[in-house]
Amino acid sequence: MSQAIKIGVIGAGSAQFSAGFTNDLCRTEGLAGSHVTMMDIDAERVATMQKLAARYADELGVDTTFEATTDRQAALQDADFVLNLAYVKGHYHERAVRELTAKHGYYYGGVNLGSWYQLQLMLDVARDMERTCPDAWLIQSGNPVFEGCTLMTRETGIKVCGLCHGHYGYRDIAKTIGIDPDRVTWQAPGLNHNIWLTHFIYEGADGDHPVDAYPLIDAWIENEAEEYWRTHRATGTHDVQMSRGAVHQYKMYGLFPIGDTVRKGGWWYHTDIDTKKYWFGEPWGGPDTELARPNFVNILEQARATITNLIDDPQVSLVELAEKMLGEKKMTGEQIVPIMDALVNNHEGLFQVNVPNRGALEGIPDDVVVEVPAIIDQTGLHPLHVGSLPPKVMLEHILPEWLDMERQMEAFKSGDRSILLWSVLDSHQTRSYDQAVAVLEDLMAMEGHEVFAAHLKFPSNW
C-alpha cells in the first residue's frame, strides 16, 4: 500500500541532489504517485532537472510526477514536505569574498561573517510555510544546518529536521581499517559539522560476538597509518576522514571526529597550503583550499553538463546508468526519502538528524539544535538520549561553537555590526585592529552585500 504526497523542493536546480533524490523517490513503493514541485530562481536549471526527473520516472514506469517553477509559493502550496537545499550567493561569490580578504592578509577562510543571506532565506521559507502549509515537515539540507535550524525552530512553529551526510564518515573508517561498514553499529552525536564517534561496534562475521572496534582503529594507526598518509591520494576533495589531521584530533580528544568535523579542527591545521596538505593529504589539502574548491565547483558544473547531454540522448537509459553507479541496492543511501517514508507510512527507522536538543545531548540548552540519532515513525522524530561528550570535546569544540552560533543569531536579529567586527578581531589571522576594520569595511562595500550591509549598522554611539 502506498500514500502519495506533495513535496516542494527549494533550490532544485542542484544536479547532484535532484538526480539522487529522484532515484530514491521513484524507487520507494510507499510513496508511489507522489508529486514534486521543483523550484529554483534559475529557470533553465530547474527545467533541466524536471526533465531529468520526468524521464527517469517514465523509464522506471512509475507514476511519480514532477513540475518546475520559479515561484516559491507554488512549491509550498499544499506541500506535505518541503526540502530546502538552496545556496543563495553561490560558489563564485564565495570565492570573491576570499579574494577580497586575501588582499588584507587573510588566508583561505580567515574571516567569518556568518551566513546572513542563507539564514534570511531559511527564515523566509519557514515563515511562508506557516502561512501556506503549516502542517508540513521542513527538511533542511542546505548549510548552515546548525545555525539555520536553530533559528527556524526558535522563530517559527514549523516542524524542522536538519540533515547532513557527513556522518557517513564512519563507513570510511571501517573500509580503511578493513571491516565491513554494513556490520558496524555506531553513534556520533554533537552539533552539525561537529560530531564525535562515541560508539563503534563491529559485529564481525555471522554469529561473531560484537566487539569494540576502536582497538582496530588504534592498530591501524600504529601499523599502517604512516604508509597510508605517504601513499594515499584523495579520491575527492572531501576525502579526509582518515587523514593525519583526523587522527591527530582523535589523539587530542579520545574520540574520532566524523565527516565535516575533520576539516575544521583548530586554526593550526589551516595556516597555509603546505600545512593543510600535511594534515589533510594530497593533492588538495582537504576541501577548503584554493586548490580544492575550484575543482569541486568544476565537478558540479561537469555533472550538470553531463545530465543535460544525457537527457537529450534518447539512446541512453538513465535507469541503467543509475543502477550501474548505485549497485545492487539501487538507492543512494541518503536519508531524505526514507525519513519521508517513515513519517508517512510508519516504516520505522533509525536516522541521524538535527533537531532541538530537548535533553538528548547533556550540557546544551534545549532550544539549541543538536545532531543525534533518532527513531522516526508515523508519530514523529524521537531523538535518543546520548548522554554527554568528554569535557575536552565540550570545552574546546561544542560549547565554543554554540556560543559562536549565539553571536551570529544576535547579529542577525539585532543588526549590530560591531558583533561582526568582534568576530574578525577574534580571528587567529588578525594582526591589528586597523586590519580588522579595513577588511570589514571592504566586505560590507563589496558587490552582492548591499542588503547585508544595509541591515548591519554600528551602534549609535559608535
C-alpha positions as CSV (number, residue, x, y, z in Angstrom):
1,M,0.0,0.0,0.0
2,S,1.3,3.5,-0.9
3,Q,0.5,7.0,0.1
4,A,1.0,9.8,-2.4
5,I,2.4,13.1,-1.0
6,K,3.2,16.6,-2.3
7,I,6.8,17.6,-2.0
8,G,8.2,21.1,-2.6
9,V,12.0,21.4,-3.3
10,I,13.6,24.8,-2.9
11,G,16.9,25.0,-4.8
12,A,16.1,22.1,-7.1
13,G,18.5,23.3,-9.8
14,S,21.2,21.3,-8.0
15,A,22.1,18.5,-10.4
16,Q,23.6,16.0,-7.9
17,F,20.9,16.4,-5.3
18,S,18.0,16.3,-7.8
19,A,19.3,13.2,-9.5
20,G,19.8,11.2,-6.3
21,F,16.5,12.4,-4.8
22,T,14.6,11.5,-7.9
23,N,16.0,8.0,-7.9
24,D,15.2,7.3,-4.3
25,L,11.7,8.7,-4.5
26,C,10.8,6.8,-7.7
27,R,12.0,3.6,-6.1
28,T,10.1,3.9,-2.9
29,E,6.9,2.0,-3.3
30,G,5.3,3.5,-0.2
31,L,5.4,7.0,-1.8
32,A,4.2,5.9,-5.3
33,G,2.1,8.6,-7.1
34,S,3.7,11.5,-5.3
35,H,4.0,14.9,-6.9
36,V,7.2,17.0,-6.7
37,T,7.2,20.8,-7.4
38,M,10.9,21.7,-8.1
39,M,11.6,25.3,-7.5
40,D,14.7,27.4,-8.3
41,I,15.3,31.0,-9.2
42,D,17.3,29.7,-12.3
43,A,14.6,28.7,-14.7
44,E,16.9,26.9,-17.1
45,R,18.5,24.8,-14.4
46,V,15.2,23.7,-12.8
47,A,13.7,23.0,-16.1
48,T,16.6,20.6,-16.9
49,M,16.2,18.8,-13.5
50,Q,12.5,18.5,-14.1
51,K,13.1,17.0,-17.5
52,L,15.5,14.5,-16.0
53,A,13.2,13.5,-13.2
54,A,10.2,13.1,-15.5
55,R,12.2,11.0,-18.0
56,Y,13.6,8.8,-15.1
57,A,10.1,8.2,-13.7
58,D,8.9,7.3,-17.2
59,E,11.7,4.8,-17.8
60,L,11.0,3.1,-14.4
61,G,7.3,3.0,-15.2
62,V,6.2,4.8,-12.0
63,D,3.5,7.4,-11.6
64,T,5.6,9.9,-9.6
65,T,5.2,13.3,-11.3
66,F,7.4,16.4,-11.4
67,E,6.9,20.0,-12.3
68,A,9.3,23.0,-12.5
69,T,8.7,26.6,-11.2
70,T,10.5,29.7,-10.2
71,D,7.7,30.6,-7.8
72,R,8.3,29.6,-4.2
73,Q,4.7,29.8,-3.2
74,A,3.8,27.3,-5.9
75,A,6.3,24.9,-4.4
76,L,4.9,25.3,-0.9
77,Q,1.2,25.2,-1.8
78,D,-0.4,22.0,-0.3
79,A,3.0,20.5,0.5
80,D,3.4,17.7,2.9
81,F,7.2,18.1,2.9
82,V,9.4,21.0,1.9
83,L,13.1,20.4,1.1
84,N,15.4,23.4,1.3
85,L,18.8,23.0,-0.2
86,A,19.2,26.5,-1.7
87,Y,22.5,28.3,-1.7
88,V,21.8,32.0,-2.1
89,K,25.1,33.5,-3.2
90,G,26.8,30.6,-4.7
91,H,30.4,29.4,-5.1
92,Y,31.6,32.3,-7.2
93,H,30.5,34.9,-4.8
94,E,32.2,32.9,-2.0
95,R,35.4,32.9,-4.0
96,A,35.1,36.7,-4.5
97,V,34.9,37.1,-0.7
98,R,38.1,35.0,-0.2
99,E,39.9,37.0,-2.8
100,L,39.0,40.3,-1.1
101,T,40.1,39.1,2.3
102,A,43.4,37.8,0.9
103,K,44.2,41.4,-0.1
104,H,44.0,42.3,3.6
105,G,46.4,39.5,4.6
106,Y,44.0,36.7,5.4
107,Y,44.4,33.2,4.1
108,Y,41.5,31.0,3.0
109,G,38.6,31.3,5.4
110,G,40.4,33.7,7.8
111,V,37.4,36.0,8.1
112,N,33.9,34.6,9.1
113,L,30.9,36.9,8.8
114,G,28.4,34.2,9.2
115,S,25.7,33.3,6.7
116,W,23.3,36.2,6.8
117,Y,21.7,35.5,3.3
118,Q,21.3,31.8,4.0
119,L,19.7,32.5,7.4
120,Q,17.3,35.0,5.9
121,L,16.2,32.6,3.2
122,M,15.7,29.8,5.7
123,L,13.6,32.0,7.9
124,D,11.6,33.3,5.0
125,V,10.8,29.8,3.8
126,A,9.8,28.7,7.3
127,R,7.5,31.8,7.7
128,D,6.0,31.2,4.3
129,M,5.3,27.6,5.3
130,E,3.5,28.9,8.4
131,R,1.1,30.7,6.1
132,T,0.8,28.2,3.3
133,C,1.5,24.7,4.6
134,P,1.8,24.9,8.4
135,D,1.5,21.1,9.0
136,A,4.3,20.2,6.5
137,W,7.7,19.0,7.6
138,L,10.7,21.1,6.6
139,I,13.8,19.1,5.8
140,Q,16.8,21.4,5.8
141,S,19.9,20.1,4.0
142,G,21.4,23.4,2.8
143,N,24.0,24.9,5.1
144,P,24.4,26.2,7.7
145,V,22.2,23.5,9.2
146,F,23.2,24.1,12.8
147,E,22.5,27.9,12.8
148,G,19.6,27.8,10.4
149,C,17.6,25.0,12.1
150,T,18.2,26.6,15.5
151,L,16.9,29.9,14.1
152,M,13.8,28.4,12.4
153,T,12.8,26.3,15.4
154,R,13.1,29.3,17.7
155,E,11.3,31.8,15.5
156,T,8.6,29.7,13.9
157,G,6.3,26.8,14.7
158,I,7.3,24.7,11.7
159,K,8.5,21.1,12.2
160,V,12.1,21.2,11.1
161,C,14.5,18.3,10.5
162,G,18.1,19.2,9.5
163,L,20.1,16.6,7.5
164,C,23.7,16.3,6.6
165,H,25.6,13.3,5.1
166,G,28.9,13.9,6.9
167,H,28.1,11.1,9.5
168,Y,28.7,8.6,6.7
169,G,32.4,9.1,7.6
170,Y,32.1,6.2,9.9
171,R,31.9,4.0,6.8
172,D,35.2,5.4,5.5
173,I,36.9,4.5,8.8
174,A,35.5,0.9,8.6
175,K,36.6,0.4,5.0
176,T,40.1,1.8,5.6
177,I,40.8,-0.4,8.6
178,G,39.4,-3.5,6.8
179,I,36.0,-4.2,8.3
180,D,32.5,-4.3,6.7
181,P,30.7,-1.0,7.3
182,D,27.4,-2.7,7.0
183,R,28.2,-4.7,10.1
184,V,29.1,-1.7,12.2
185,T,26.9,-0.2,14.9
186,W,27.9,3.4,15.6
187,Q,26.9,6.6,17.3
188,A,28.3,10.1,16.6
189,P,26.5,12.9,18.4
190,G,27.3,16.6,18.7
191,L,26.4,19.6,16.6
192,N,26.2,19.7,12.8
193,H,29.8,19.5,11.4
194,N,30.9,18.9,14.9
195,I,30.2,15.2,15.7
196,W,32.3,12.6,17.5
197,L,32.3,8.8,17.3
198,T,31.2,7.7,20.8
199,H,30.3,4.1,19.8
200,F,32.0,2.0,17.1
201,I,30.9,-1.7,17.4
202,Y,31.8,-4.4,14.9
203,E,29.6,-7.4,14.6
204,G,32.1,-9.4,12.7
205,A,31.1,-12.4,10.6
206,D,27.7,-14.1,11.1
207,G,27.5,-15.4,14.7
208,D,30.5,-13.5,16.0
209,H,30.2,-11.6,19.3
210,P,30.1,-7.9,18.7
211,V,33.4,-6.1,19.7
212,D,34.5,-2.6,20.3
213,A,36.2,-1.6,17.0
214,Y,38.2,1.3,18.4
215,P,41.1,-1.0,19.1
216,L,41.1,-1.9,15.4
217,I,41.5,1.9,14.7
218,D,44.4,2.0,17.2
219,A,46.1,-1.0,15.5
220,W,45.7,0.7,12.1
221,I,47.2,3.9,13.4
222,E,50.1,2.0,14.9
223,N,50.9,-0.2,12.0
224,E,49.5,1.3,8.8
225,A,48.7,5.0,9.1
226,E,52.1,6.4,8.1
227,E,52.2,4.3,4.9
228,Y,48.6,5.3,4.1
229,W,49.5,9.0,4.6
230,R,52.6,8.6,2.5
231,T,50.9,6.9,-0.5
232,H,47.2,7.9,-0.4
233,R,45.9,10.5,-2.8
234,A,42.4,11.7,-2.1
235,T,39.8,10.4,-4.4
236,G,37.7,13.6,-3.9
237,T,38.1,16.9,-2.2
238,H,36.4,15.8,0.9
239,D,38.4,12.6,1.3
240,V,39.9,13.4,4.7
241,Q,38.3,11.0,7.1
242,M,41.5,9.0,7.7
243,S,43.9,11.9,7.3
244,R,46.7,12.8,9.6
245,G,44.6,15.7,10.9
246,A,41.7,13.4,11.8
247,V,44.0,11.0,13.7
248,H,45.6,14.0,15.5
249,Q,42.2,15.2,16.7
250,Y,41.4,11.6,17.9
251,K,44.6,11.6,19.9
252,M,43.8,15.0,21.4
253,Y,40.2,14.2,22.4
254,G,39.9,10.5,22.7
255,L,37.1,10.3,20.2
256,F,37.3,10.2,16.4
257,P,35.9,13.3,14.6
258,I,33.5,12.3,11.9
259,G,32.8,13.8,8.5
260,D,33.0,17.6,8.2
261,T,34.2,17.7,11.8
262,V,37.6,16.6,10.5
263,R,38.1,19.6,8.2
264,K,37.5,22.1,11.0
265,G,39.8,21.2,13.9
266,G,41.9,24.1,15.0
267,W,43.5,27.1,13.3
268,W,46.9,25.4,13.3
269,Y,45.7,22.9,10.7
270,H,44.9,25.7,8.2
271,T,47.7,28.3,8.2
272,D,48.8,27.8,4.6
273,I,48.5,25.3,1.7
274,D,51.6,23.2,2.8
275,T,50.3,22.9,6.3
276,K,46.9,21.8,5.0
277,K,48.5,19.2,2.8
278,Y,50.5,17.8,5.7
279,W,47.3,17.4,7.8
280,F,44.8,16.5,5.1
281,G,46.8,15.0,2.3
282,E,47.5,15.3,-1.3
283,P,46.6,16.7,-3.8
284,W,44.3,19.4,-2.4
285,G,45.0,19.6,1.4
286,G,41.3,19.0,2.2
287,P,38.2,20.6,0.8
288,D,38.8,24.1,2.0
289,T,41.7,25.3,-0.1
290,E,42.4,27.4,-3.2
291,L,43.2,24.1,-5.0
292,A,40.2,22.0,-3.8
293,R,37.3,24.4,-4.1
294,P,37.7,25.2,-7.9
295,N,38.0,21.5,-8.5
296,F,34.8,20.8,-6.5
297,V,32.9,23.5,-8.4
298,N,34.1,22.2,-11.7
299,I,32.9,18.7,-10.8
300,L,29.4,20.2,-10.1
301,E,29.4,22.0,-13.4
302,Q,30.5,18.9,-15.3
303,A,27.8,16.9,-13.6
304,R,25.2,19.4,-14.7
305,A,26.5,19.4,-18.3
306,T,26.6,15.6,-18.4
307,I,23.0,15.4,-17.2
308,T,21.9,18.0,-19.8
309,N,23.5,15.9,-22.6
310,L,22.1,12.6,-21.3
311,I,18.5,14.0,-21.2
312,D,18.7,14.9,-24.9
313,D,20.1,11.5,-25.9
314,P,17.2,9.0,-26.4
315,Q,19.7,6.2,-26.9
316,V,20.9,6.4,-23.3
317,S,19.0,4.6,-20.5
318,L,19.1,6.8,-17.4
319,V,17.9,3.9,-15.2
320,E,20.7,1.7,-16.4
321,L,23.3,4.4,-15.7
322,A,21.9,4.9,-12.2
323,E,21.9,1.2,-11.4
324,K,25.5,0.9,-12.6
325,M,26.5,3.7,-10.3
326,L,24.4,2.7,-7.3
327,G,25.0,-1.1,-7.3
328,E,22.6,-3.8,-6.3
329,K,20.8,-1.7,-3.6
330,K,19.8,0.8,-6.3
331,M,19.4,3.5,-3.7
332,T,21.7,6.4,-2.8
333,G,21.8,5.7,0.9
334,E,20.8,9.3,1.7
335,Q,18.2,9.7,4.4
336,I,15.7,12.2,2.9
337,V,13.2,9.8,1.2
338,P,13.4,7.0,3.9
339,I,12.6,9.7,6.5
340,M,9.5,10.7,4.5
341,D,8.5,7.1,4.1
342,A,8.9,6.6,7.9
343,L,6.8,9.6,8.7
344,V,4.1,8.9,6.2
345,N,3.9,5.1,6.2
346,N,5.2,4.2,9.7
347,H,8.2,2.4,8.3
348,E,10.2,3.0,11.5
349,G,13.9,3.6,11.2
350,L,17.0,5.0,13.0
351,F,18.4,8.1,11.4
352,Q,21.0,10.8,12.1
353,V,19.1,14.2,12.4
354,N,19.5,17.8,13.6
355,V,16.7,18.7,15.9
356,P,16.1,20.9,19.1
357,N,18.0,19.2,21.9
358,R,15.3,18.7,24.5
359,G,17.8,16.9,26.7
360,A,19.2,14.5,24.1
361,L,22.8,15.8,24.5
362,E,23.8,16.8,28.0
363,G,25.3,20.2,28.6
364,I,23.5,22.0,25.7
365,P,20.3,24.1,26.1
366,D,17.0,22.6,24.9
367,D,16.4,25.2,22.2
368,V,19.8,24.6,20.5
369,V,19.7,22.2,17.6
370,V,21.9,19.1,18.0
371,E,22.9,16.3,15.7
372,V,21.9,13.0,17.3
373,P,20.3,9.6,16.3
374,A,16.6,9.4,16.4
375,I,13.8,6.9,15.9
376,I,11.4,8.1,13.2
377,D,7.9,6.7,12.6
378,Q,4.4,8.0,11.9
379,T,4.3,9.7,15.3
380,G,7.3,11.9,14.5
381,L,11.0,12.2,15.4
382,H,12.2,10.7,18.7
383,P,15.8,11.7,19.5
384,L,17.8,9.2,21.6
385,H,19.4,10.3,24.8
386,V,23.1,10.1,24.0
387,G,24.4,11.4,27.4
388,S,27.5,13.6,27.5
389,L,30.6,14.1,25.5
390,P,34.1,14.2,27.1
391,P,34.9,17.5,28.9
392,K,37.7,18.4,26.4
393,V,35.3,18.0,23.4
394,M,32.7,20.1,25.1
395,L,35.0,22.9,26.3
396,E,37.1,23.1,23.1
397,H,34.6,22.3,20.4
398,I,30.9,22.0,21.3
399,L,30.5,24.9,23.7
400,P,32.6,27.4,21.7
401,E,30.6,26.6,18.6
402,W,27.3,27.0,20.5
403,L,28.5,30.5,21.6
404,D,29.6,31.4,18.1
405,M,26.1,30.4,16.9
406,E,24.5,32.6,19.5
407,R,26.6,35.6,18.4
408,Q,25.5,35.0,14.8
409,M,21.9,34.9,16.0
410,E,22.3,38.1,17.9
411,A,23.9,39.9,14.9
412,F,21.2,38.5,12.6
413,K,18.4,39.7,14.8
414,S,19.8,42.9,16.1
415,G,21.7,44.2,13.1
416,D,24.6,45.1,15.3
417,R,27.7,45.3,13.0
418,S,30.1,45.5,16.0
419,I,29.4,41.8,16.6
420,L,30.9,41.1,13.2
421,L,33.9,43.3,14.0
422,W,34.4,41.3,17.2
423,S,34.3,38.1,15.1
424,V,37.0,39.4,12.7
425,L,39.1,40.7,15.6
426,D,38.9,37.2,17.2
427,S,40.3,35.5,14.1
428,H,43.8,34.0,14.6
429,Q,44.8,35.6,11.4
430,T,44.0,39.2,12.5
431,R,47.2,41.1,13.4
432,S,45.8,44.5,14.2
433,Y,42.6,46.4,15.0
434,D,43.1,48.5,11.8
435,Q,43.4,45.4,9.7
436,A,40.1,44.1,11.0
437,V,38.3,47.4,10.5
438,A,39.6,47.7,6.9
439,V,38.6,44.2,5.8
440,L,35.1,44.5,7.4
441,E,34.6,47.8,5.6
442,D,35.6,46.3,2.2
443,L,33.4,43.3,2.8
444,M,30.4,45.4,3.6
445,A,31.0,47.5,0.5
446,M,31.5,44.6,-2.0
447,E,29.0,43.8,-4.7
448,G,26.4,41.4,-3.6
449,H,26.4,42.6,0.1
450,E,24.1,45.6,-0.4
451,V,21.2,44.2,1.7
452,F,23.5,42.7,4.2
453,A,25.3,46.0,4.7
454,A,22.1,47.9,5.0
455,H,20.8,45.6,7.7
456,L,24.0,45.7,9.8
457,K,24.9,49.0,11.4
458,F,27.2,50.1,14.2
459,P,25.5,51.2,17.5
460,S,24.5,54.9,17.5
461,N,27.3,55.8,20.0
462,W,30.0,54.3,17.7
